[in-house]
Amino acid sequence: MPHYAEELTDPAEIELWNNMLLHQGETFTTSGRGARSGVTFTYSIRGAEMFVDRKEKSITRATVIRAYHKALELGVVTGPKKLNVFGASYLLPIFKKIGVCE
C-alpha cells in the first residue's frame, strides 16, 4: 500500500511550500566550512519530496517543515547544524533567500 504525505493545513506551512516550489531550479550555495567555500546546488520538488542535484536521497516535506519550525524558533540561525535535520546545509540558504531566517 503506497504511503501518501499528509495535506498541509497550516497557512504558514502552505506558504513555505509554495515558496519552495517557486524557487526550485534556482542556484543556491551552501555556507561552506572554515576556509572551504560552499558548494552550489539546485533542487526540484516532486510531490512531497525535495531532490537536491548533489544528493541521491530526497528531503521530505515533513523534514522541511520541521526545519522551518526550528528556524522560526531560533530566529537567527548561525549554521545548518542548528536546524538539526537531514539536508539542513541545503535548506538553510533557501530559508535565508525566502526570508524564513537570517
PyMOL commands that set and color helices and strands:
alter all, ss='L'
color gray80, all
select helices_A, chain A and resi 11-23+61-74+80-83+88-98
alter helices_A, ss='H'
color red, helices_A
select strands_A, chain A and resi 28-29+40-41+43-46+49-52+59-60
alter strands_A, ss='S'
color yellow, strands_A
deselect
rebuild
show_as cartoon
